[in-house]
């Protein structure tokens, strides 16, 4: 007896389950990305080290993500994205549990580097899995929506840390960061079937490797522009996330109001990610340009116009809305840029290059402090410049994509 064909309801349920599991996997990744930052003061207290000595530990996972995104994530195009997500999630979960037993900062740094490799492999394949669940018209929007998981994970990490750190210190936070990916890896392995890209016979002149495909002459310039956009966006995300709390604390705001400002930034980010996923379906790369323009204008407003506490909170929330909107927008638009069989590679390399910007973000903040522009509103002139570059590059890429589509038609 032939197996029954899945009904429309079965397909809807599978898509909804798959998207929910991908968002959860990325939430867990976002959680783990923040654990070292949140555990930093506890680690410093236990090992008697300075903030400068903590720096290599905080940077280790970023370097690991660079390796994982560019060298491990492309395996999803060959052996299956679900398999890579499950193996990488389980691997960094186990490593996080081992890290909770470390007895030196050097051991922690090595383990965080290895954890970063696993994290770098999960996100590109998770995003590609989410997009593959839906038809081509909704692919970019769904991919962008799935990226909200990273932002939500960061928020959950902050709430969890406030409860775990006082009682169980940094080790307790690492244990939570190890158990969660093991749970989500098991659920995905058991509950979700792999959604492979359609098998398309390669053309006679098709590139032999995935990286050659995303750097083929017809798309090379577009790929490099997309990489630069990812780098600029990541620079801004990490610069603002790390310096807004410091700026608010130094501006004379009360602890409660400073917390409201930071919460407003992350809350605005969640709304921005959702808005970007909805706009992408109609506007494509123009949506990225719209969010980049909004972010740049918000930064200039913060830098040039005096504002009270309420207006500052509102503007910081707008900054979170637009900056996170750009981040989710480029994730979705970039995933639509490449053929399905090269999608994990395309996203992996873009997200890997983004780590360069993530590493540069805190460094730019340090240079601002040396130059004396790390206090007050002047600071917001700094992120306005790379946002203006993102706006220009998004417009150029939009035109190139449109021209390429018309030539193929």
PyMOL commands that set and color helices and strands:
alter all, ss='L'
color gray80, all
select helices_A, chain A and resi 8-47+51-79+81-99+105-132+136-146+148-191+210-214+220-250+255-283+285-304+309-335+340-371+377-408
alter helices_A, ss='H'
color red, helices_A
deselect
rebuild
show_as cartoon
